[in-house]
Amino acid sequence: MVRLAGQLFAQKGYRATTVREIADAAGILSGSLYHHFDSKESIGDEILARFLDEILADYRAAVASGGEPNQVLAQIVRTTSKTLAGNRAALTMLQNDWHYFTSQPRFRYLRAALREVERTWISQLERGIEAGAFRADLDPALTYRLLRDVLWIPAARNRPGGYSAEQVADAFLELLFNGIST
């Protein structure tokens, strides 16, 4: 039921999707939905919290591995690509309805979670600069934003029969660490 709700939220938009539509998609009466969730917000919360918990657990594990900055970033890219591919609905919800969610007290955790994501990337980029592994003129904040967007776009837009999460991660890492110049 949560998966169906996520697909509807991603297709129609969170605010445009009704509880009745979710129940119809699940093949139950809309009143029966309230035996599982007290509101549409609870369903959205379940989808988004699970997604961000998975991302943050992967990021924390990558940092805890104690690897060199490029190794930590590679681990983050690989786990993120896999997590994004498995959570397209949550990613689409965040991208399409960000302003709505962040205006609601229930979803206040979204900003904090995404700040941790950003801090993780930036800290690894800064570590790499300090260690001489990355260019000294690199702007860590801007680089993070560019890399995040490049990584998130294939996951949000990838269609069946497209690239796998592993293919996206491999290509991304090849471009990140080896560039396109000969």
N, C-alpha and C positions, 0 to 999 in steps of 0.2 A: 504494500500500500504506500509506503514512504517512497519507494522507487517510482511508482506511478505518479504520485504527487509531484515529485521532483521533475519528472518529464513534462508534466503539465505546466509547472511553474516556468520551466525553461522555454517551452513553446509559446505560451500565452502571456507570460509575465506573472510575477507573484501576485500583484494586486488584482489583476484581471481574472485570475483563477478562483473559482468558487468552491466551497466545501461540497456542494452538490455535484460538481464536475469531478472532483476527486472520488467521491463515493460511487458515482456512475462508472468511472474507469475501473474501480476496484470491484464492481459488481455487488455493492452493498447499498443499503439505504443510508441517506446522509446522517440520520440520527444514530445509526450504528457506528459511524466514524467516531463519534464522541465517546464511545467505550474505550477507544484506544488513545485518543488525543483530545484535550479540552478545547482546542481551537486550531485554526489554520496556522496561527503563529507557532504553535507547538510543533507542527509538522515542519514548517520552515526552519525552526530552531534545531530540530533533530538533524535535518539534512546539512545545514551549515556548520553546526557544532561538530558533527562527526567528521566532516571534510577537513575542517581546520585542525581538529585534534590529530588527525592522521598526518597532515602536513607538518605540524609542529613536532610531533613525535619523531618523524623522519629527520627533520632539521636538527633537533637536539641530539639524536643518535649520531648524525654525521659530525657534529661539532665534538661530541664526546669521544669519537674515535681517535682524536688527537693527531689526525693526519696533517700533512702539509696543506696550505690553503687551496692549492689546485686539486688535491685529492678530496678535500672536504666539499669543494664546489662541485666536483664531478659526482660525488655521492648524492649531493642535494639535487643536482640536475636529474640524475637517474631516478631517484625516488619521487621527485616532483612530477616528472613526465608520466610515471606509472600511476601516481595518485590522481593527477589531473585527468588522465584517460579514463579512469574508473569513476570519476565524479564530475562528468561534464555538466550534469544538471546543476550541481552546486556552484560550479564555476560560472555558468551562464546566469544563474540567479544573482550571484555577487556582482557580475559585470553589468547586468541590466537593471537591477533594482538596488544598487549600492546606496543611493541617496535615501531611499525609503527605509531600508534596513537600519542605516546608521542614525536615522532620526527617531528610531523607536528605542525606548529604554531597554527592552528585552534583548535587543541585539547589540548592546553596548560593547560586548566582548569582541565584536568583529574588528573594531579599530585597534584594540590592544593586540589581538592575534596577528593582524597584518603588520603592525609595528614590529613585533618580534620577528616576523619573516624578513622584513626589511633590515633590521639590525643584524640578523644572522648573515645575510648576504654581504652587507657593508663591512662588517667586522672581518669576514674572510678576505674580502678585497683589500682592506687596509692591511691585514696580516701579510698578504702577498706582496703588497707594495713595500712594506717594511723589510721583508725578507729578500727583496730584490727579484722575486719570481714574476711580478707584474710590473708594467711600466710605471715609472715614478710620476708621470703626468696624468695618470688615470684619475678621473673624478669618480670616487666610489658610489656616491648617491646617484649620479646620472647613469653610471654603468649598470647599477642594480636595476634602475627603472627600465632601461633598454633591454637588458637580459631577461627580466621578468616578463616583459610584454612579448618578446620573441618566443619565450618558452610557453607562455599561456595561450598564445593565438592558435597554434596547431591543435591543442587539446580542445579548445572551444569550438573550432571550426572543422575539425577532422570529421569526415564522413565515413560510413562503413566502406571498407575496401581501400581506405586511405593508408597512411603510414601508421605503423605500430608505435607504441610508446617507446620501445627500444630503438627503433629507427630514428625517431625524433631526437631522443637523448644522444645517440651516437653522432648524428649530424650536427646537433647543437654543440656538443663538446669539441668536435673536429673544428668547427668554425671558431669557437671561443678560444681554443688553445693553439690552433694552427693557422687560422685565418683563411683568406681566399687567395692571397698573393702567392706566387711561386717562389 
